[in-house]
Amino acid sequence: MNENSHQIDANETSANSLIYPYQRLTVSSTEPVSGIDVTKREAYLSEEEFAEKFGMPKGAFYKLPKWRQNKLKMAVDLF
């Protein structure tokens, strides 16, 4: 599980270099961002916008079970 955590951290770090506004990342966006990993839309949010939408920092989110992450992403139209 430790190895898996490091992999998630690495993905989070690489995605953080590309930040997009929430409106362009949603599933229902009229101007969707192209060329992103659509299974990790949340990773492209700024830290501030992520915390605003999810009520927690990215690090805490990625420690949650995958099913819980997906449920939260559905609630904010990112899944």
Secondary structure by P-SEA (a helix, b strand, c coil): caaaaaaaaaaaaaaaacccccccccccccccccccccccccccccaaaaaaaccccaaaaaaccaaaaaaaaaaaccc
